[in-house]
Amino acid sequence: MSSILLSFALTFMAFTLVPCIYRLIKGPTLSDRVVALDAMAMVIVVILGVYSYVRDSVFFMDVALVLAIIAFVGTIAIAKYIDKGVVF
Amino acid sequence: MTTLITQTIAKVVVPLCVFLSISLLLTGHDQPGGGFIGGVMFATAISLLYISFGLDDSKKFFNPDWSLYFGFGLLLATAAGIGSIIAGYNLLRTDYTYLQLPLFGEVELSSAIVFDIGVYLVVIGGLLFIFKKMGED
């Protein structure tokens, strides 16, 4: 039962990436692409958390933590670039 | 300078990132992690500080010369390789032992940690030197 639910969750989250990729390619402005990339990174973090439970290994959690922090800082950097024109 | 929300979040996130980078560095020789990703996490934390508080205001209370870190890390990583030749083994040969520490129990102490600390210092020195030089232009 649990494995069916986890397989369904992983499949559903993998299909959730498709509209993010569509907005990333099609997006009219830079802000749309940034939001799509941030949403995609968060979905990948959740996929890694579920996959860590499926494979019964804690090592995927390190990957999820590092990816979450780098996506957060990258989003803030691009947001400041759009707002002010400089990053630092 | 950015908004108050970003600065408040940065004050919470930057120490956590630094602790995560040190944790990744110390577990690196037999678990996921290591000097490179630890250095990248440290550079991410300091660049978040630079982004949220601005480079000019950050330099008033925190202004190290990052190129010195690069050079010292390269020296340390080279010394870790040459030291095993001096001791009579192959290049970059490592050894490990077990220590009994109070409050931690048995801790594995490997000599590969010296090379990892060298890589860590090279990565933070190189990345933050580039960020600071690009930000000053």
Backbone of each chain as ProteinMPNN parsed JSONL, in Angstrom:
{"seq_chain_A": "MSSILLSFALTFMAFTLVPCIYRLIKGPTLSDRVVALDAMAMVIVVILGVYSYVRDSVFFMDVALVLAIIAFVGTIAIAKYIDKGVVF", "coords_chain_A": {"N_chain_A": [[0.839, -1.203, 0.0], [1.842, 1.249, 0.898], [3.962, 1.485, -0.875], [2.648, 1.745, -3.295], [1.387, 4.208, -2.967], [3.667, 5.84, -2.721], [4.874, 5.469, -5.223], [2.873, 6.576, -6.84], [2.996, 9.22, -5.889], [5.601, 9.979, -6.633], [5.406, 9.755, -9.451], [3.402, 11.63, -9.98], [4.622, 13.992, -9.097], [6.735, 14.094, -10.88], [5.343, 14.579, -13.247], [4.472, 17.099, -12.573], [6.611, 18.701, -13.12], [6.423, 19.341, -15.793], [4.647, 21.606, -16.589], [6.223, 23.569, -15.364], [8.591, 23.477, -16.89], [7.526, 24.217, -19.337], [6.763, 26.893, -18.781], [9.264, 27.866, -18.238], [10.551, 27.768, -20.717], [8.793, 29.141, -22.445], [8.105, 31.483, -21.149], [7.201, 34.922, -21.035], [8.525, 37.091, -19.751], [11.517, 37.789, -17.772], [11.022, 37.38, -15.075], [8.99, 35.448, -14.946], [10.385, 33.19, -15.765], [12.225, 32.951, -13.682], [10.573, 32.392, -11.482], [9.484, 29.986, -12.346], [11.766, 28.381, -12.416], [12.451, 28.353, -9.712], [10.222, 27.08, -8.592], [10.516, 24.63, -9.839], [12.904, 23.731, -8.712], [12.108, 23.428, -6.049], [10.208, 21.399, -6.289], [11.878, 19.337, -7.093], [13.391, 19.065, -4.791], [11.451, 18.023, -3.033], [10.904, 15.634, -4.36], [13.35, 14.357, -3.985], [13.269, 14.021, -1.215], [11.114, 12.183, -0.917], [12.157, 10.082, -2.412], [14.345, 9.429, -0.913], [13.028, 8.189, 1.214], [11.947, 6.007, -0.16], [14.196, 4.559, -1.065], [15.319, 4.06, 1.381], [17.486, 5.48, 2.518], [19.607, 7.889, 3.963], [21.166, 9.61, 2.581], [20.226, 11.027, 0.42], [18.999, 13.182, 1.562], [20.969, 15.063, 2.186], [21.599, 15.97, -0.369], [19.146, 17.137, -1.023], [19.017, 19.215, 0.862], [21.255, 20.826, 0.19], [20.588, 21.515, -2.449], [18.223, 22.961, -1.994], [19.163, 25.2, -0.554], [20.928, 26.39, -2.4], [19.198, 26.974, -4.511], [17.531, 28.819, -3.256], [19.303, 30.981, -2.664], [20.095, 31.623, -5.255], [17.661, 32.447, -6.392], [17.157, 34.744, -4.862], [19.343, 36.308, -5.636], [18.84, 36.713, -8.395], [16.447, 38.056, -8.174], [17.245, 40.427, -6.907], [18.861, 41.388, -8.936], [16.989, 41.89, -10.97], [15.517, 43.874, -9.724], [17.321, 45.991, -8.855], [19.415, 46.078, -10.68], [22.024, 45.497, -10.098], [23.99, 42.883, -8.574], [25.644, 42.445, -6.287]], "CA_chain_A": [[0.0, 0.0, 0.0], [2.708, 2.418, 0.997], [4.785, 1.619, -2.079], [1.776, 2.264, -4.363], [1.23, 5.649, -2.726], [4.919, 6.533, -3.015], [5.056, 5.483, -6.675], [1.955, 7.575, -7.387], [3.496, 10.563, -5.555], [6.76, 10.292, -7.472], [4.959, 9.966, -10.823], [2.66, 12.889, -10.042], [5.554, 15.124, -8.994], [7.496, 14.17, -12.127], [4.517, 15.286, -14.24], [4.365, 18.5, -12.168], [7.713, 19.468, -13.698], [6.172, 19.698, -17.196], [4.276, 23.02, -16.737], [7.349, 24.434, -14.989], [9.501, 23.563, -18.038], [6.834, 25.018, -20.352], [6.877, 28.314, -18.437], [10.686, 28.233, -18.313], [10.931, 27.988, -22.115], [7.89, 30.047, -23.137], [7.849, 32.666, -20.336], [7.452, 36.177, -21.752], [9.5, 37.947, -19.076], [12.533, 37.093, -16.971], [10.453, 37.021, -13.773], [8.285, 34.174, -15.114], [11.375, 32.11, -15.814], [12.817, 32.777, -12.349], [9.594, 31.727, -10.624], [9.377, 28.603, -12.808], [12.969, 27.655, -12.0], [12.384, 28.161, -8.259], [9.212, 26.041, -8.337], [11.082, 23.358, -10.278], [13.885, 23.294, -7.713], [11.405, 22.971, -4.852], [9.612, 20.087, -6.596], [12.961, 18.346, -7.093], [13.737, 18.827, -3.38], [10.446, 17.121, -2.46], [11.127, 14.321, -4.978], [14.504, 13.74, -3.318], [12.838, 13.582, 0.112], [10.323, 10.956, -1.066], [13.036, 9.028, -2.922], [15.138, 9.005, 0.24], [12.218, 7.216, 1.951], [11.787, 4.798, -0.976], [15.441, 3.803, -1.063], [15.703, 3.851, 2.781], [18.852, 5.99, 2.629], [19.549, 9.285, 4.391], [22.127, 10.428, 1.859], [19.539, 11.947, -0.492], [18.615, 14.375, 2.305], [22.044, 16.039, 2.018], [21.422, 16.557, -1.707], [17.961, 17.999, -0.977], [19.339, 20.415, 1.647], [22.17, 21.673, -0.582], [19.855, 22.061, -3.603], [17.278, 23.965, -1.504], [19.87, 26.44, -0.189], [21.48, 27.039, -3.595], [18.079, 27.547, -5.267], [17.079, 30.002, -2.514], [20.234, 32.096, -2.858], [20.029, 32.011, -6.66], [16.447, 33.222, -6.632], [17.318, 36.073, -4.271], [20.294, 37.061, -6.45], [18.209, 37.169, -9.646], [15.434, 39.059, -7.804], [17.908, 41.722, -6.702], [19.334, 41.861, -10.242], [15.855, 42.468, -11.694], [15.044, 45.078, -9.038], [18.278, 47.088, -8.749], [20.364, 46.111, -11.778], [23.302, 44.947, -9.642], [23.774, 41.729, -7.694], [26.277, 42.675, -4.983]], "C_chain_A": [[0.873, 1.251, 0.0], [3.52, 2.605, -0.282], [3.949, 2.133, -3.251], [1.614, 3.77, -4.211], [2.502, 6.4, -3.09], [5.189, 6.569, -4.504], [4.145, 6.51, -7.324], [2.469, 8.985, -7.119], [4.676, 10.94, -6.432], [6.343, 10.557, -8.909], [4.262, 11.312, -10.961], [3.599, 14.085, -9.992], [6.421, 15.236, -10.237], [6.676, 14.86, -13.212], [4.337, 16.751, -13.871], [5.482, 19.348, -12.759], [7.398, 19.966, -15.099], [5.679, 21.138, -17.353], [5.378, 23.977, -16.325], [8.299, 24.596, -16.172], [8.859, 24.383, -19.158], [6.993, 26.509, -20.056], [8.32, 28.78, -18.519], [11.103, 28.532, -19.743], [10.114, 29.128, -22.717], [7.852, 31.427, -22.492], [8.147, 34.007, -20.967], [8.522, 37.025, -21.08], [10.485, 37.102, -18.289], [11.96, 36.621, -15.64], [9.708, 35.695, -13.837], [9.258, 33.009, -15.087], [11.988, 31.861, -14.444], [11.865, 32.029, -11.435], [9.45, 30.26, -11.026], [10.577, 27.78, -12.356], [12.94, 27.381, -10.503], [11.369, 27.074, -7.91], [9.745, 24.673, -8.714], [12.084, 22.827, -9.261], [13.194, 22.78, -6.46], [10.76, 21.606, -5.08], [10.684, 19.005, -6.577], [13.407, 18.04, -5.67], [12.752, 17.844, -2.745], [10.588, 15.723, -3.052], [12.286, 13.611, -4.296], [14.135, 13.264, -1.924], [12.057, 12.287, 0.045], [11.22, 9.797, -1.507], [13.976, 8.52, -1.837], [14.373, 8.008, 1.092], [12.08, 5.918, 1.182], [13.035, 3.93, -0.907], [15.974, 3.528, 0.336], [17.15, 4.286, 3.022], [18.778, 7.458, 3.0], [20.409, 10.185, 3.522], [21.471, 11.377, 0.868], [19.119, 13.217, 0.212], [19.682, 15.462, 2.224], [21.906, 16.754, 0.683], [20.252, 17.533, -1.685], [18.264, 19.3, -0.249], [20.21, 21.369, 0.846], [21.439, 22.309, -1.757], [18.888, 23.15, -3.158], [17.987, 25.269, -1.202], [20.372, 27.146, -1.432], [20.364, 27.656, -4.432], [17.565, 28.807, -4.6], [17.988, 31.198, -2.78], [20.218, 32.563, -4.313], [18.808, 32.831, -6.979], [16.563, 34.631, -6.066], [18.265, 36.928, -5.105], [19.638, 37.568, -7.723], [17.14, 38.204, -9.335], [16.071, 40.42, -7.578], [18.438, 42.283, -8.009], [18.195, 42.498, -11.024], [15.452, 43.802, -11.069], [16.022, 46.239, -9.187], [19.237, 47.186, -9.932], [21.756, 45.658, -11.396], [23.003, 43.772, -8.719], [24.373, 41.995, -6.324], [26.217, 44.151, -4.615]], "O_chain_A": [[0.67, 2.177, -0.785], [3.743, 3.732, -0.725], [4.454, 2.864, -4.102], [1.692, 4.517, -5.186], [2.441, 7.471, -3.695], [5.678, 7.575, -5.018], [4.555, 7.229, -8.234], [2.4, 9.851, -7.991], [4.761, 12.067, -6.921], [6.86, 11.482, -9.536], [4.489, 12.046, -11.923], [3.424, 15.061, -10.723], [6.81, 16.339, -10.621], [7.215, 15.63, -14.006], [4.077, 17.574, -14.748], [5.339, 20.563, -12.892], [8.029, 20.914, -15.566], [6.233, 21.86, -18.181], [5.473, 25.079, -16.865], [8.767, 25.702, -16.445], [9.539, 25.145, -19.846], [7.314, 27.296, -20.947], [8.586, 29.941, -18.829], [11.908, 29.432, -19.98], [10.659, 29.984, -23.414], [7.605, 32.426, -23.168], [9.276, 34.218, -21.408], [9.35, 37.622, -21.768], [10.33, 35.889, -18.151], [12.363, 35.576, -15.129], [9.775, 34.899, -12.9], [8.997, 31.976, -14.47], [12.247, 30.716, -14.072], [12.281, 31.137, -10.696], [9.31, 29.388, -10.168], [10.43, 26.624, -11.959], [13.352, 26.309, -10.06], [11.62, 26.244, -7.036], [9.484, 23.68, -8.033], [12.118, 21.63, -8.977], [13.643, 21.799, -5.867], [10.758, 20.756, -4.189], [10.444, 17.892, -6.108], [13.76, 16.902, -5.36], [13.156, 16.943, -2.011], [10.416, 14.731, -2.344], [12.222, 12.406, -4.053], [14.62, 12.223, -1.479], [12.29, 11.381, 0.845], [11.065, 8.67, -1.036], [14.359, 7.35, -1.827], [14.968, 7.081, 1.641], [12.091, 4.84, 1.777], [12.949, 2.717, -0.714], [16.98, 2.833, 0.48], [17.935, 3.568, 3.642], [17.983, 8.202, 2.427], [20.393, 11.404, 3.699], [22.05, 12.4, 0.504], [18.899, 14.237, -0.442], [19.356, 16.648, 2.196], [22.068, 17.971, 0.595], [20.337, 18.622, -2.252], [17.83, 20.368, -0.678], [19.954, 22.573, 0.813], [21.631, 23.49, -2.044], [18.735, 24.157, -3.85], [17.485, 26.338, -1.547], [20.265, 28.368, -1.53], [20.542, 28.733, -5.002], [17.199, 29.765, -5.282], [17.513, 32.292, -3.082], [20.316, 33.76, -4.58], [18.882, 33.797, -7.739], [16.131, 35.597, -6.694], [18.036, 38.126, -5.275], [19.844, 38.719, -8.107], [16.93, 39.13, -10.119], [15.529, 41.445, -7.992], [18.471, 43.499, -8.196], [18.389, 43.526, -11.672], [15.091, 44.744, -11.775], [15.633, 47.336, -9.587], [19.813, 48.247, -10.173], [22.596, 45.452, -12.272], [21.914, 43.671, -8.154], [23.707, 41.801, -5.307], [26.699, 44.542, -3.551]]}, "seq_chain_B": "MTTLITQTIAKVVVPLCVFLSISLLLTGHDQPGGGFIGGVMFATAISLLYISFGLDDSKKFFNPDWSLYFGFGLLLATAAGIGSIIAGYNLLRTDYTYLQLPLFGEVELSSAIVFDIGVYLVVIGGLLFIFKKMGED", "coords_chain_B": {"N_chain_B": [[21.789, 47.296, -0.472], [18.883, 45.655, 0.612], [15.45, 44.713, 1.267], [13.914, 44.691, 4.606], [12.934, 42.19, 5.206], [14.464, 40.349, 3.748], [16.949, 40.811, 4.94], [16.494, 39.984, 7.579], [15.91, 37.269, 7.211], [18.354, 36.48, 6.169], [20.047, 36.79, 8.358], [19.307, 34.588, 9.869], [19.725, 32.415, 8.161], [22.384, 32.393, 7.277], [24.259, 31.59, 9.463], [23.336, 28.928, 9.749], [23.919, 27.842, 7.231], [26.697, 27.989, 7.311], [27.287, 26.204, 9.371], [26.289, 23.85, 8.183], [28.067, 23.644, 6.057], [30.466, 23.143, 7.409], [29.83, 20.734, 8.57], [29.464, 19.115, 6.278], [32.088, 19.176, 5.393], [33.504, 17.829, 7.435], [32.45, 15.237, 7.449], [33.315, 14.281, 5.086], [35.138, 12.311, 4.144], [34.327, 9.645, 4.191], [31.638, 9.605, 3.68], [28.779, 11.107, 1.913], [29.631, 14.338, 0.75], [32.349, 16.542, 1.482], [35.347, 18.449, 0.675], [34.868, 20.159, -1.523], [32.03, 20.589, -1.885], [31.424, 21.535, 0.615], [32.888, 23.925, 0.646], [31.527, 25.256, -1.398], [29.025, 25.593, -0.18], [29.761, 27.306, 1.945], [30.63, 29.555, 0.478], [28.203, 30.195, -0.703], [26.742, 30.989, 1.55], [28.186, 33.283, 2.401], [27.937, 34.836, 0.122], [25.214, 35.251, 0.141], [25.089, 36.924, 2.336], [26.503, 39.119, 1.26], [24.741, 39.803, -0.809], [22.333, 40.454, 0.51], [22.956, 42.45, 2.381], [24.458, 44.219, 0.939], [27.517, 44.995, -0.722], [29.213, 47.077, 0.057], [28.362, 47.818, 2.64], [28.764, 45.406, 3.937], [31.501, 45.208, 3.933], [32.298, 46.871, 5.96], [32.226, 45.625, 8.438], [33.239, 43.105, 8.002], [35.725, 42.002, 6.33], [37.654, 40.129, 4.901], [40.708, 39.155, 3.154], [40.239, 37.361, 0.438], [41.91, 36.097, -1.365], [44.135, 35.286, 0.007], [43.178, 33.072, 1.393], [42.806, 31.321, -0.728], [45.481, 30.852, -1.575], [46.633, 29.782, 0.773], [45.107, 27.487, 1.127], [45.766, 26.016, -1.17], [48.449, 25.567, -0.635], [48.199, 23.98, 1.668], [46.858, 21.701, 0.692], [48.748, 20.756, -1.1], [50.832, 20.224, 0.674], [49.713, 18.144, 2.108], [49.825, 16.144, 0.207], [52.59, 15.949, -0.36], [53.623, 15.389, 2.109], [53.143, 12.68, 2.652], [54.926, 11.486, 0.927], [57.326, 12.263, 2.083], [57.121, 10.854, 4.451], [57.588, 8.346, 3.475], [55.812, 6.907, 1.868], [53.427, 6.393, -0.861], [52.339, 9.096, -3.098], [49.888, 11.186, -1.697], [48.951, 9.232, 0.074], [46.828, 7.965, 2.597], [46.018, 7.683, 6.104], [44.331, 6.287, 8.972], [42.866, 6.59, 12.225], [41.385, 5.703, 15.393], [39.773, 7.666, 17.771], [39.063, 8.164, 21.248], [36.789, 10.252, 22.352], [35.534, 12.417, 24.923], [32.013, 12.73, 25.355], [31.482, 12.414, 22.63], [32.105, 9.837, 22.005], [33.449, 7.122, 20.091], [35.527, 8.308, 17.585], [36.319, 8.558, 14.181], [39.398, 9.429, 12.925], [40.824, 10.748, 10.174], [43.602, 11.131, 7.971], [43.047, 12.232, 5.58], [41.557, 14.443, 5.945], [43.084, 16.703, 6.017], [43.78, 17.255, 3.378], [41.18, 17.677, 2.466], [40.461, 19.989, 3.887], [42.216, 21.745, 2.687], [41.187, 21.798, 0.021], [38.695, 22.888, 0.588], [39.412, 25.491, 1.511], [40.563, 26.459, -0.857], [38.335, 26.49, -2.575], [36.505, 28.287, -1.276], [38.11, 30.553, -1.218], [38.655, 31.069, -3.97], [36.03, 31.352, -5.157], [34.806, 33.419, -3.599], [36.628, 35.469, -3.925], [36.323, 36.012, -6.665], [33.612, 36.808, -6.66], [33.718, 39.101, -5.048], [35.474, 40.781, -6.446], [34.052, 41.086, -8.827], [31.813, 42.347, -7.831], [32.805, 44.78, -6.967], [33.278, 46.279, -9.226]], "CA_chain_B": [[20.795, 47.11, 0.592], [17.552, 45.199, 0.199], [14.4, 44.974, 2.259], [14.123, 44.187, 5.96], [12.6, 40.761, 5.244], [15.634, 39.608, 3.27], [18.045, 40.906, 5.91], [16.171, 39.161, 8.747], [16.082, 35.865, 6.82], [19.784, 36.219, 5.983], [20.678, 36.621, 9.674], [19.027, 33.235, 10.358], [20.163, 31.362, 7.232], [23.841, 32.37, 7.091], [24.937, 30.667, 10.382], [22.958, 27.533, 9.461], [24.685, 27.415, 6.06], [28.097, 27.794, 7.689], [27.349, 24.94, 10.116], [26.107, 22.748, 7.228], [29.288, 23.484, 5.27], [31.489, 22.487, 8.242], [29.4, 19.335, 8.714], [29.797, 18.408, 5.035], [33.551, 19.052, 5.3], [34.067, 16.861, 8.378], [32.021, 13.882, 7.133], [33.508, 14.103, 3.657], [36.066, 11.318, 3.634], [33.691, 8.349, 3.955], [30.202, 9.8, 3.468], [28.591, 12.204, 0.963], [30.163, 15.612, 1.237], [33.74, 16.732, 1.12], [35.829, 19.814, 0.695], [34.336, 21.029, -2.578], [30.652, 21.024, -1.663], [31.448, 22.361, 1.814], [33.316, 25.259, 0.244], [30.447, 25.898, -2.162], [28.005, 26.039, 0.776], [30.273, 28.476, 2.653], [30.597, 30.684, -0.454], [26.8, 30.563, -0.851], [26.329, 31.73, 2.744], [28.776, 34.621, 2.427], [27.383, 35.64, -0.961], [23.89, 35.7, 0.599], [25.372, 38.1, 3.182], [26.851, 40.222, 0.375], [23.582, 40.219, -1.587], [21.247, 41.053, 1.287], [23.377, 43.664, 3.065], [25.226, 45.078, 0.067], [28.953, 44.739, -0.562], [29.885, 48.174, 0.751], [28.067, 47.755, 4.072], [29.357, 44.189, 4.504], [32.944, 45.364, 4.106], [32.624, 47.673, 7.142], [32.443, 44.786, 9.619], [33.695, 41.767, 7.632], [36.431, 42.273, 5.08], [38.898, 39.372, 4.735], [41.297, 39.079, 1.818], [39.939, 35.967, 0.102], [42.967, 35.462, -2.159], [45.029, 34.615, 0.953], [42.577, 31.761, 1.657], [43.111, 30.493, -1.909], [46.874, 30.446, -1.559], [46.905, 28.931, 1.922], [44.474, 26.191, 0.877], [46.568, 25.285, -2.162], [49.664, 25.136, 0.073], [47.85, 22.899, 2.596], [46.55, 20.498, -0.083], [50.013, 20.239, -1.626], [51.594, 19.679, 1.795], [49.124, 16.843, 2.443], [50.328, 15.163, -0.74], [54.043, 15.784, -0.26], [53.958, 14.853, 3.434], [53.177, 11.219, 2.641], [56.183, 11.084, 0.278], [58.39, 12.45, 3.077], [57.007, 9.761, 5.411], [58.046, 7.104, 2.867], [54.736, 6.193, 1.18], [53.089, 6.988, -2.149], [51.746, 10.43, -3.054], [48.522, 11.311, -1.173], [48.57, 8.078, 0.882], [46.186, 8.42, 3.838], [45.946, 6.738, 7.212], [43.262, 6.693, 9.891], [42.912, 6.014, 13.563], [40.151, 5.937, 16.149], [39.992, 8.389, 19.019], [37.98, 8.143, 22.23], [36.569, 11.601, 22.854], [34.386, 12.542, 25.814], [30.763, 13.295, 24.842], [31.233, 12.004, 21.255], [32.36, 8.418, 21.827], [34.553, 6.795, 19.207], [35.54, 9.171, 16.401], [37.343, 8.187, 13.219], [40.216, 10.57, 12.529], [41.55, 10.361, 8.977], [44.522, 12.182, 7.536], [42.516, 12.851, 4.362], [40.864, 15.681, 6.307], [43.97, 17.833, 5.735], [43.575, 17.558, 1.958], [39.832, 18.227, 2.307], [40.468, 21.378, 4.364], [42.879, 22.517, 1.646], [40.239, 22.004, -1.078], [37.677, 23.799, 1.137], [39.928, 26.859, 1.501], [40.738, 26.87, -2.251], [37.036, 26.802, -3.184], [35.925, 29.531, -0.751], [38.94, 31.668, -1.631], [38.457, 31.375, -5.389], [34.678, 31.834, -5.467], [34.49, 34.705, -2.984], [37.485, 36.485, -4.551], [35.671, 36.402, -7.927], [32.38, 37.55, -6.36], [34.02, 40.43, -4.504], [36.046, 41.613, -7.499], [32.998, 41.449, -9.773], [30.894, 43.273, -7.193], [33.393, 46.109, -6.787], [33.288, 47.025, -10.494]], "C_chain_B": [[19.467, 46.64, -0.005], [16.581, 45.377, 1.365], [14.726, 44.32, 3.599], [13.862, 42.689, 6.042], [13.812, 39.93, 4.83], [16.758, 39.641, 4.294], [17.767, 40.038, 7.133], [16.35, 37.684, 8.437], [17.567, 35.53, 6.709], [20.48, 36.027, 7.315], [20.426, 35.231, 10.234], [19.728, 32.199, 9.496], [21.688, 31.259, 7.159], [24.563, 31.503, 8.129], [24.587, 29.207, 10.142], [23.738, 26.994, 8.272], [26.129, 27.147, 6.425], [28.244, 26.49, 8.47], [27.178, 23.747, 9.184], [27.381, 22.523, 6.425], [30.368, 22.8, 6.092], [31.129, 21.019, 8.451], [29.72, 18.52, 7.471], [31.297, 18.205, 4.901], [34.049, 17.93, 6.198], [33.625, 15.434, 8.094], [32.472, 13.452, 5.746], [34.311, 12.901, 3.253], [35.454, 9.932, 3.498], [32.183, 8.431, 3.836], [30.026, 10.88, 2.406], [29.018, 13.529, 1.562], [31.588, 15.747, 0.786], [34.095, 18.194, 1.055], [35.152, 20.701, -0.323], [32.936, 21.519, -2.248], [30.542, 21.823, -0.368], [31.872, 23.784, 1.502], [32.254, 25.988, -0.545], [29.348, 26.388, -1.211], [28.469, 27.261, 1.556], [30.235, 29.707, 1.758], [29.166, 31.141, -0.691], [26.334, 31.402, 0.334], [26.889, 33.143, 2.723], [28.239, 35.468, 1.283], [25.957, 36.067, -0.646], [24.031, 36.92, 1.501], [25.67, 39.32, 2.317], [25.623, 40.726, -0.379], [22.61, 40.987, -0.701], [21.68, 42.324, 1.999], [24.147, 44.62, 2.172], [26.716, 44.914, 0.334], [29.636, 45.83, 0.25], [29.613, 48.137, 2.254], [28.648, 46.518, 4.715], [30.835, 44.393, 4.794], [33.303, 46.174, 5.343], [32.904, 46.803, 8.35], [33.018, 43.423, 9.281], [34.383, 41.881, 6.295], [37.721, 41.473, 5.006], [39.396, 39.418, 3.297], [41.196, 37.629, 1.355], [41.038, 35.31, -0.707], [43.994, 34.791, -1.25], [44.517, 33.225, 1.287], [42.889, 30.801, 0.517], [44.534, 29.958, -1.835], [47.191, 29.494, -0.42], [46.293, 27.542, 1.741], [45.247, 25.358, -0.111], [47.846, 24.757, -1.527], [49.366, 23.944, 0.964], [47.568, 21.606, 1.843], [47.811, 19.898, -0.671], [50.839, 19.596, -0.516], [51.041, 18.329, 2.232], [49.58, 15.767, 1.488], [51.802, 14.885, -0.558], [54.425, 15.13, 1.067], [54.007, 13.345, 3.458], [54.402, 10.703, 1.898], [57.337, 11.183, 1.275], [58.357, 11.32, 4.102], [57.358, 8.413, 4.798], [56.979, 6.304, 2.156], [54.489, 6.844, -0.174], [52.501, 8.378, -1.96], [50.285, 10.325, -2.599], [48.046, 10.055, -0.435], [47.969, 8.566, 2.196], [46.198, 7.3, 4.864], [44.839, 7.213, 8.145], [43.44, 5.973, 11.217], [41.606, 6.336, 14.263], [40.496, 6.59, 17.474], [38.801, 8.181, 19.938], [37.838, 9.547, 22.799], [35.46, 11.567, 23.904], [33.22, 13.172, 25.077], [30.467, 12.933, 23.394], [31.377, 10.502, 21.076], [33.534, 8.196, 20.903], [34.451, 7.596, 17.914], [36.653, 8.714, 15.484], [38.087, 9.432, 12.766], [41.078, 10.14, 11.366], [42.469, 11.489, 8.554], [44.089, 12.793, 6.222], [41.83, 14.164, 4.662], [41.747, 16.894, 6.02], [43.829, 18.256, 4.279], [42.207, 18.184, 1.734], [39.756, 19.673, 2.782], [41.17, 22.278, 3.343], [41.952, 22.815, 0.481], [39.154, 23.002, -0.665], [38.158, 25.242, 1.057], [40.14, 27.352, 0.078], [39.398, 27.289, -2.853], [36.47, 28.095, -2.618], [36.766, 30.73, -1.16], [38.696, 32.059, -3.073], [37.108, 31.985, -5.674], [34.438, 33.22, -4.887], [35.393, 35.818, -3.488], [36.849, 36.972, -5.855], [34.43, 37.239, -7.643], [32.695, 38.971, -5.911], [34.589, 41.345, -5.585], [34.98, 42.027, -8.507], [32.023, 42.438, -9.16], [31.47, 44.662, -7.062], [33.409, 46.912, -8.06], [32.022, 47.85, -10.663]], "O_chain_B": [[19.001, 47.178, -1.009], [16.861, 46.099, 2.322], [15.658, 43.525, 3.722], [14.484, 41.989, 6.842], [14.147, 38.936, 5.475], [17.442, 38.64, 4.505], [18.685, 39.42, 7.674], [16.865, 36.925, 9.259], [17.997, 34.444, 7.098], [21.395, 35.211, 7.424], [21.246, 34.729, 11.002], [20.265, 31.219, 10.012], [22.227, 30.164, 6.998], [25.428, 30.722, 7.732], [25.437, 28.333, 10.31], [24.174, 25.843, 8.28], [26.735, 26.2, 5.922], [29.207, 25.75, 8.266], [27.848, 22.729, 9.363], [27.75, 21.385, 6.137], [31.113, 21.973, 5.566], [32.009, 20.16, 8.503], [30.186, 17.384, 7.567], [31.743, 17.191, 4.364], [34.916, 17.155, 5.793], [34.337, 14.495, 8.452], [32.075, 12.39, 5.266], [34.198, 12.471, 2.105], [35.994, 9.103, 2.765], [31.511, 7.401, 3.889], [31.005, 11.519, 2.021], [28.789, 13.798, 2.741], [31.994, 15.126, -0.196], [33.275, 19.068, 1.336], [34.882, 21.869, -0.043], [32.665, 22.718, -2.317], [29.676, 22.69, -0.247], [31.295, 24.74, 2.021], [32.085, 27.198, -0.392], [28.798, 27.472, -1.408], [27.674, 28.165, 1.811], [29.854, 30.787, 2.209], [28.921, 32.335, -0.863], [25.627, 32.395, 0.163], [26.164, 34.101, 2.993], [28.092, 36.682, 1.432], [25.517, 37.122, -1.102], [23.211, 37.837, 1.451], [25.172, 40.414, 2.58], [25.467, 41.932, -0.574], [22.112, 42.043, -1.093], [20.851, 43.21, 2.209], [24.465, 45.73, 2.599], [27.131, 44.717, 1.476], [30.535, 45.547, 1.041], [30.513, 48.39, 3.056], [28.996, 46.539, 5.896], [31.372, 43.843, 5.756], [34.462, 46.185, 5.756], [33.715, 47.168, 9.201], [33.269, 42.636, 10.193], [33.736, 41.862, 5.248], [38.799, 42.066, 5.044], [38.641, 39.676, 2.36], [41.955, 36.771, 1.805], [41.111, 34.082, -0.747], [44.657, 33.84, -1.664], [45.307, 32.294, 1.451], [43.194, 29.63, 0.741], [44.768, 28.762, -2.011], [47.921, 28.52, -0.601], [46.882, 26.541, 2.148], [45.384, 24.147, 0.06], [48.285, 23.648, -1.829], [50.156, 23.002, 1.031], [47.979, 20.532, 2.281], [47.946, 18.676, -0.741], [51.469, 18.559, -0.723], [51.794, 17.463, 2.677], [49.718, 14.607, 1.878], [52.232, 13.731, -0.593], [55.419, 14.408, 1.149], [54.809, 12.765, 4.19], [54.88, 9.607, 2.19], [58.211, 10.317, 1.319], [59.401, 10.869, 4.574], [57.423, 7.418, 5.52], [57.198, 5.13, 1.859], [55.234, 7.73, -0.592], [52.201, 8.798, -0.843], [49.544, 9.464, -3.074], [46.839, 9.837, -0.331], [48.514, 9.463, 2.84], [46.367, 6.128, 4.53], [44.451, 8.381, 8.123], [44.066, 4.917, 11.312], [40.816, 7.147, 13.781], [41.381, 6.14, 18.202], [37.668, 8.038, 19.477], [38.648, 9.986, 23.616], [34.535, 10.763, 23.787], [33.423, 14.064, 24.253], [29.335, 13.111, 22.943], [30.847, 9.937, 20.119], [34.497, 8.962, 20.909], [33.426, 7.57, 17.234], [37.785, 8.503, 15.919], [37.475, 10.382, 12.279], [41.953, 9.287, 11.512], [42.157, 12.664, 8.752], [44.686, 13.773, 5.775], [41.543, 14.933, 3.745], [41.236, 17.992, 5.801], [43.766, 19.446, 3.97], [42.063, 19.102, 0.926], [39.076, 20.496, 2.168], [40.778, 23.429, 3.152], [41.917, 23.944, -0.009], [38.744, 23.851, -1.457], [37.427, 26.12, 0.6], [39.926, 28.533, -0.196], [39.311, 28.3, -3.549], [35.996, 28.934, -3.383], [36.227, 31.805, -1.421], [38.545, 33.241, -3.38], [37.018, 33.011, -6.348], [33.932, 34.104, -5.578], [34.995, 36.983, -3.489], [36.827, 38.171, -6.133], [34.206, 38.259, -8.295], [32.038, 39.925, -6.327], [34.248, 42.526, -5.651], [34.98, 43.158, -8.992], [31.462, 43.276, -9.866], [30.72, 45.638, -7.047], [33.542, 48.135, -7.999], [31.864, 48.538, -11.671]]}, "name": "protein", "num_of_chains": 2, "seq": "MSSILLSFALTFMAFTLVPCIYRLIKGPTLSDRVVALDAMAMVIVVILGVYSYVRDSVFFMDVALVLAIIAFVGTIAIAKYIDKGVVFMTTLITQTIAKVVVPLCVFLSISLLLTGHDQPGGGFIGGVMFATAISLLYISFGLDDSKKFFNPDWSLYFGFGLLLATAAGIGSIIAGYNLLRTDYTYLQLPLFGEVELSSAIVFDIGVYLVVIGGLLFIFKKMGED"}
